[in-house]
Amino acid sequence: MPLHATRKPALLVLEDGRAFRGQAYGAEGETFGEAVFSTGMTGYQETLTDPSYHRQVVVMTAPHVGNTGMNDEDPESRRIWVAGYVVRDPARTPSNWRSRRSLDEELRDQGVVGISGIDTRALTRHLRERGAMRVGISTTETDPEALLTRVLDSAAMTGANLSDAVSTQEAYVVPAVGGAPRFRVAALDLGLKANTPRMMSERGIEVHVLPATATLDDVRAVEPDGLFFSNGPGDPSATTGQVELLQAALAEQIPYFGICFGNQLFGRALGFDTYKLKYGHRGINQPVMDRTTGKVEVTAHNHGFAVDAPLDADTSTDYGIARVSHVCLNDDVVEGLELRSPEGALKAFSVQYHPEAAAGPHDAAYLFDRFTQLMTDVKAEEA
């Protein structure tokens, strides 16, 4: 018997009126969010539990999803964050030695409304041509016009400040691996993925994870050797508190490393604007050049906004000389920034993509070593 034979009908409607009919997948009900597509063929569990996807409906371009089920080792946070999930052909039965339950069961248990059995290739092409937009999925509404009305009433991603909603509420510490820590880092959780502090701890860093609402005094209380801002959801132009905190930290010359949302906030702290991309970069196959080395990396992405900075010119700021360090080879989007002293010493840097890259690729893991070296150099200068 076909899998869809036992599923309720479901309806997907985009804000421009394009509609798709399929079958319920996961929880039944109704949900709204920003429709985005992810090109990764693996790592769906990490995608679902990435807080950067908060309030987004993720369309999987890979046609067959759910083969390996869901396990207890790979989640990147405490829950699934996507607002909805869209797949073409869900696996009938998961097959993996670590699997504890099916993807369908996990979506249902966590109340995530999804849809299956639609032409995700056509939907992805539509989003590429028209851009990311609001969307609704419903297993209770059969009239596209009625659902469209509710889609148009739903919140847009532009102007949304979401980091507080996904951040930890209490500070906690991830200890360094191997005994006494080499460094102590204050990490602002704006949507932190679990693999990020893990990769720092493997390099001898004691990571003090702080809520998104942390103040400069909270950072100082850690007595950090470095400051880190994580990935996260929302519009960077709607965020002010963390930008002011970062500016104060840069003025105190605390070494800084930022990922994704942390890159966008670094750009704003340096005086650059941010803007919304047409459909964003999402997936695990994006080519990026590190302009400081000339090497090209295949990288993991999830961002719908970018920094507007000059690609081939240095910018003088109140904190030093800023320049673009990484660029996307598909479309020349800024993928990294660095701040140097007038003498050329590295003071702070960030990247737009995800070097922690669970479930891969791992081409950019060297950036954690670069952060470690930055803190080493600053300590040597202070000695």
C-alpha positions as CSV (number, residue, x, y, z in Angstrom):
1,M,0.0,0.0,0.0
2,P,1.4,3.5,-0.9
3,L,2.6,5.4,2.2
4,H,0.3,8.4,1.3
5,A,-2.8,6.2,1.3
6,T,-3.0,6.4,5.2
7,R,-2.2,10.1,5.4
8,K,-4.6,13.1,5.5
9,P,-4.6,15.5,2.6
10,A,-2.5,18.6,3.2
11,L,-2.3,22.0,1.5
12,L,0.6,24.4,1.0
13,V,0.1,28.0,-0.1
14,L,2.7,30.6,-0.8
15,E,2.1,34.3,-0.2
16,D,2.0,34.9,-4.0
17,G,-0.9,32.5,-4.3
18,R,1.0,29.4,-5.7
19,A,-0.5,26.3,-4.1
20,F,0.5,22.7,-3.8
21,R,-1.5,19.7,-2.6
22,G,0.0,16.7,-0.9
23,Q,-0.3,14.5,2.2
24,A,0.2,15.3,5.9
25,Y,3.7,14.5,7.2
26,G,4.4,14.9,10.9
27,A,1.8,16.6,13.0
28,E,-1.6,17.6,11.7
29,G,-2.8,21.1,12.0
30,E,-1.7,24.4,10.5
31,T,1.6,26.4,10.5
32,F,3.1,29.5,9.0
33,G,6.6,30.8,8.4
34,E,9.1,31.8,5.7
35,A,9.5,29.3,2.9
36,V,13.2,28.4,2.3
37,F,14.9,25.5,0.6
38,S,17.9,23.5,1.8
39,T,20.1,21.7,-0.7
40,G,21.7,19.2,1.7
41,M,21.3,15.6,0.9
42,T,22.2,14.5,4.4
43,G,22.1,16.0,7.9
44,Y,18.3,16.6,8.1
45,Q,18.3,16.0,11.9
46,E,20.9,18.7,12.4
47,T,18.9,21.0,10.1
48,L,15.7,20.5,12.0
49,T,17.4,21.2,15.4
50,D,19.4,24.2,14.2
51,P,17.8,27.2,16.0
52,S,18.7,29.4,13.0
53,Y,15.7,27.9,11.3
54,H,13.2,29.2,13.8
55,R,10.0,30.5,12.1
56,Q,11.1,29.0,8.7
57,V,9.4,26.3,6.7
58,V,12.2,24.2,5.2
59,V,11.8,22.6,1.8
60,M,14.1,19.7,1.2
61,T,15.5,19.6,-2.3
62,A,16.7,16.0,-1.9
63,P,13.7,13.9,-2.9
64,H,14.0,11.1,-0.4
65,V,14.1,12.1,3.3
66,G,14.1,10.2,6.6
67,N,16.1,7.1,5.6
68,T,18.2,7.1,8.8
69,G,15.4,8.0,11.2
70,M,16.2,10.1,14.3
71,N,18.8,9.4,17.0
72,D,19.7,10.8,20.4
73,E,23.3,11.7,19.5
74,D,23.0,14.3,16.7
75,P,20.5,17.0,17.7
76,E,22.1,20.5,17.6
77,S,19.8,21.8,20.3
78,R,17.1,20.8,22.8
79,R,14.2,20.7,20.2
80,I,13.2,21.0,16.5
81,W,13.0,24.6,15.6
82,V,11.6,24.7,12.0
83,A,8.1,26.0,11.7
84,G,7.2,23.4,9.1
85,Y,8.8,20.7,6.9
86,V,8.3,19.9,3.2
87,V,9.5,16.7,1.6
88,R,8.8,14.8,-1.6
89,D,9.2,11.1,-0.7
90,P,9.4,10.3,3.0
91,A,11.1,7.0,3.9
92,R,8.7,4.3,4.8
93,T,11.0,2.7,7.3
94,P,14.2,4.2,8.8
95,S,17.3,2.0,8.6
96,N,20.3,2.9,10.8
97,W,21.9,1.3,13.8
98,R,21.5,4.5,15.8
99,S,17.9,5.2,14.9
100,R,15.5,5.4,17.8
101,R,12.4,6.5,16.0
102,S,11.2,7.7,12.6
103,L,11.4,11.2,11.4
104,D,7.6,11.3,11.0
105,E,7.2,10.2,14.6
106,E,9.6,12.9,15.8
107,L,7.9,15.6,13.9
108,R,4.5,14.5,15.2
109,D,5.7,14.2,18.8
110,Q,7.1,17.8,18.6
111,G,4.1,19.2,16.9
112,V,5.8,20.2,13.7
113,V,3.3,20.3,10.8
114,G,4.7,19.1,7.4
115,I,3.6,18.1,4.0
116,S,4.8,15.3,1.7
117,G,4.1,14.0,-1.8
118,I,4.5,17.4,-3.5
119,D,6.9,18.4,-6.4
120,T,9.6,19.9,-4.3
121,R,11.7,20.6,-7.4
122,A,8.9,22.8,-8.8
123,L,8.6,24.5,-5.4
124,T,12.3,25.1,-5.2
125,R,12.5,26.6,-8.7
126,H,9.6,28.9,-7.8
127,L,11.4,30.1,-4.7
128,R,14.6,30.6,-6.7
129,E,12.7,32.7,-9.2
130,R,10.5,34.7,-6.9
131,G,12.5,34.6,-3.7
132,A,11.9,33.4,-0.1
133,M,8.4,34.3,1.0
134,R,5.8,33.5,3.6
135,V,4.0,30.2,3.4
136,G,1.2,28.2,5.1
137,I,0.8,24.5,5.5
138,S,-2.5,23.1,6.6
139,T,-4.2,19.7,7.1
140,T,-7.5,21.3,8.1
141,E,-8.0,23.8,5.3
142,T,-8.9,22.8,1.8
143,D,-9.5,26.2,0.3
144,P,-6.3,27.8,-1.0
145,E,-7.8,31.3,-1.0
146,A,-8.8,31.0,2.7
147,L,-5.3,29.7,3.6
148,L,-3.7,32.5,1.6
149,T,-5.5,35.1,3.7
150,R,-4.0,33.7,6.8
151,V,-0.5,33.5,5.2
152,L,-0.7,37.2,4.3
153,D,-1.6,38.0,7.9
154,S,1.4,36.0,9.3
155,A,4.6,37.7,10.4
156,A,7.4,38.4,7.9
157,M,11.1,37.6,8.6
158,T,12.3,41.1,7.8
159,G,12.4,43.1,11.0
160,A,12.1,40.1,13.2
161,N,14.3,39.9,16.4
162,L,14.3,36.2,17.3
163,S,17.5,35.5,19.2
164,D,15.9,35.8,22.6
165,A,13.4,33.2,21.7
166,V,16.0,30.5,20.9
167,S,18.7,31.4,23.4
168,T,19.5,29.6,26.7
169,Q,17.8,31.2,29.7
170,E,20.7,30.4,32.1
171,A,24.4,30.6,31.6
172,Y,26.3,27.3,31.6
173,V,29.9,26.0,31.1
174,V,31.3,23.6,28.6
175,P,34.6,22.5,30.1
176,A,37.8,22.1,28.1
177,V,38.8,18.6,27.0
178,G,42.0,17.3,28.6
179,G,42.1,19.0,32.0
180,A,43.1,22.6,32.7
181,P,41.8,25.0,30.0
182,R,44.2,26.9,27.8
183,F,41.6,29.7,27.3
184,R,38.3,30.9,28.6
185,V,35.7,32.2,26.1
186,A,32.4,34.0,26.7
187,A,30.0,32.7,24.0
188,L,26.7,34.6,23.4
189,D,24.0,32.1,22.5
190,L,22.0,33.7,19.7
191,G,20.9,30.3,18.5
192,L,23.9,28.2,19.3
193,K,24.5,24.7,17.9
194,A,25.8,22.1,20.2
195,N,28.8,21.3,18.0
196,T,30.2,24.8,18.3
197,P,31.3,24.7,22.0
198,R,32.2,21.1,21.5
199,M,34.8,22.0,18.8
200,M,36.1,24.8,21.1
201,S,36.4,22.5,24.1
202,E,38.4,20.0,22.0
203,R,41.0,22.8,21.5
204,G,41.4,23.4,25.2
205,I,38.8,26.2,25.5
206,E,36.5,26.5,28.5
207,V,33.3,27.9,27.0
208,H,31.0,30.0,29.2
209,V,27.7,30.1,27.2
210,L,25.7,33.2,28.0
211,P,22.1,34.2,27.2
212,A,21.4,36.5,24.3
213,T,20.5,39.2,26.9
214,A,23.9,39.1,28.4
215,T,25.5,42.5,29.2
216,L,29.1,43.7,29.0
217,D,29.4,43.2,32.7
218,D,28.3,39.5,32.3
219,V,31.0,39.1,29.7
220,R,33.6,40.8,31.9
221,A,32.6,38.5,34.8
222,V,33.8,35.5,32.8
223,E,37.3,37.2,32.6
224,P,37.4,35.9,29.0
225,D,40.4,35.5,26.7
226,G,37.9,35.8,23.8
227,L,34.3,36.6,22.9
228,F,32.2,34.5,20.5
229,F,28.8,35.3,18.9
230,S,26.9,32.3,17.6
231,N,24.6,31.7,14.6
232,G,20.9,32.5,15.1
233,P,17.6,33.4,13.4
234,G,16.1,36.7,12.5
235,D,16.9,40.0,10.9
236,P,20.3,41.5,12.0
237,S,19.1,45.0,11.4
238,A,16.5,44.5,14.2
239,T,19.2,43.8,16.7
240,T,20.8,46.6,18.7
241,G,21.8,45.3,22.2
242,Q,24.2,42.7,21.0
243,V,25.8,45.1,18.5
244,E,26.4,47.7,21.3
245,L,27.9,44.9,23.4
246,L,30.2,43.8,20.6
247,Q,31.3,47.4,20.0
248,A,32.2,47.8,23.6
249,A,34.2,44.5,23.6
250,L,36.1,45.6,20.4
251,A,36.9,48.9,22.1
252,E,38.4,46.9,25.0
253,Q,40.3,44.8,22.4
254,I,38.8,41.5,23.4
255,P,39.6,39.0,20.6
256,Y,36.3,38.1,18.8
257,F,35.1,35.3,16.6
258,G,31.6,35.2,15.1
259,I,29.6,32.7,13.1
260,C,26.6,33.4,10.8
261,F,24.4,35.8,12.8
262,G,27.6,36.7,14.6
263,N,29.1,37.7,11.3
264,Q,26.2,39.9,10.5
265,L,26.3,41.6,13.9
266,F,30.1,42.0,13.5
267,G,29.4,43.8,10.3
268,R,26.9,46.1,11.9
269,A,29.3,46.8,14.8
270,L,31.9,47.9,12.2
271,G,29.5,50.2,10.5
272,F,28.3,48.1,7.6
273,D,24.7,47.6,6.6
274,T,23.0,44.3,6.1
275,Y,20.4,43.3,3.5
276,K,18.0,40.4,2.8
277,L,19.1,37.9,0.1
278,K,16.6,36.9,-2.5
279,Y,16.4,33.3,-1.4
280,G,19.5,32.9,0.9
281,H,22.1,30.1,1.1
282,R,21.1,26.9,2.8
283,G,22.7,23.4,2.5
284,I,26.1,21.8,2.8
285,N,27.6,22.3,-0.6
286,Q,28.4,26.1,-0.9
287,P,31.8,27.0,-2.3
288,V,33.6,29.8,-0.4
289,M,37.1,31.3,-0.9
290,D,39.2,32.3,2.1
291,R,40.9,35.3,0.6
292,T,43.6,35.3,3.3
293,T,44.9,31.9,2.0
294,G,43.4,31.6,-1.5
295,K,41.9,28.2,-0.5
296,V,38.4,27.2,-1.5
297,E,36.2,25.4,1.0
298,V,32.9,23.5,0.6
299,T,30.8,24.8,3.4
300,A,27.5,24.5,5.3
301,H,25.2,27.5,5.1
302,N,21.9,28.7,6.6
303,H,21.4,32.4,6.2
304,G,18.9,34.7,4.5
305,F,20.7,38.0,5.3
306,A,24.2,39.2,4.4
307,V,26.7,42.0,5.1
308,D,27.0,44.9,2.6
309,A,30.7,45.5,2.7
310,P,33.2,46.4,-0.2
311,L,34.8,43.3,-1.6
312,D,38.1,44.9,-2.7
313,A,38.7,47.8,-0.4
314,D,39.7,48.2,3.3
315,T,37.4,50.2,5.6
316,S,38.7,52.3,8.5
317,T,36.7,51.9,11.6
318,D,36.9,53.1,15.2
319,Y,38.4,49.7,16.1
320,G,40.9,49.1,13.3
321,I,41.0,48.2,9.6
322,A,38.1,46.0,8.4
323,R,38.1,44.0,5.2
324,V,36.2,41.1,3.6
325,S,38.1,37.8,4.3
326,H,35.8,35.3,2.6
327,V,33.5,35.4,-0.4
328,C,30.9,33.0,-1.9
329,L,32.0,31.8,-5.3
330,N,28.5,31.4,-6.5
331,D,27.3,35.0,-6.2
332,D,30.1,37.1,-4.5
333,V,28.1,37.4,-1.2
334,V,30.3,38.5,1.7
335,E,31.1,35.3,3.7
336,G,33.6,36.6,6.2
337,L,35.1,39.7,7.8
338,E,38.3,40.5,9.7
339,L,39.5,43.4,11.7
340,R,43.2,44.2,11.9
341,S,45.3,46.8,13.6
342,P,47.0,49.5,11.4
343,E,50.2,47.3,11.8
344,G,48.3,44.3,10.3
345,A,47.7,42.2,13.4
346,L,44.5,40.2,13.5
347,K,42.1,41.5,16.2
348,A,38.7,39.9,15.4
349,F,37.1,37.9,12.6
350,S,33.9,36.2,11.6
351,V,32.4,34.0,8.9
352,Q,28.9,33.9,7.5
353,Y,28.7,30.1,7.1
354,H,28.9,27.2,9.7
355,P,32.4,25.9,10.3
356,E,31.1,23.6,13.1
357,A,29.3,21.9,10.2
358,A,27.4,19.1,11.8
359,A,26.8,16.9,9.8
360,G,29.5,18.2,7.5
361,P,31.5,19.2,5.5
362,H,34.5,20.0,7.7
363,D,36.7,22.1,5.3
364,A,36.3,25.1,7.6
365,A,37.2,23.6,11.0
366,Y,40.5,25.5,10.8
367,L,38.7,28.6,11.9
368,F,38.5,27.4,15.4
369,D,42.3,27.0,15.3
370,R,42.5,30.5,13.9
371,F,40.5,31.7,17.0
372,T,42.8,29.8,19.3
373,Q,45.9,31.3,17.6
374,L,44.4,34.8,17.9
375,M,44.0,34.4,21.6
376,T,47.5,33.0,21.8
377,D,48.9,36.0,20.0
378,V,47.1,38.5,22.2
379,K,48.2,36.7,25.4
380,A,51.8,36.9,24.1
381,E,51.5,40.6,23.5
382,E,50.2,41.2,27.0
383,A,52.9,39.1,28.7
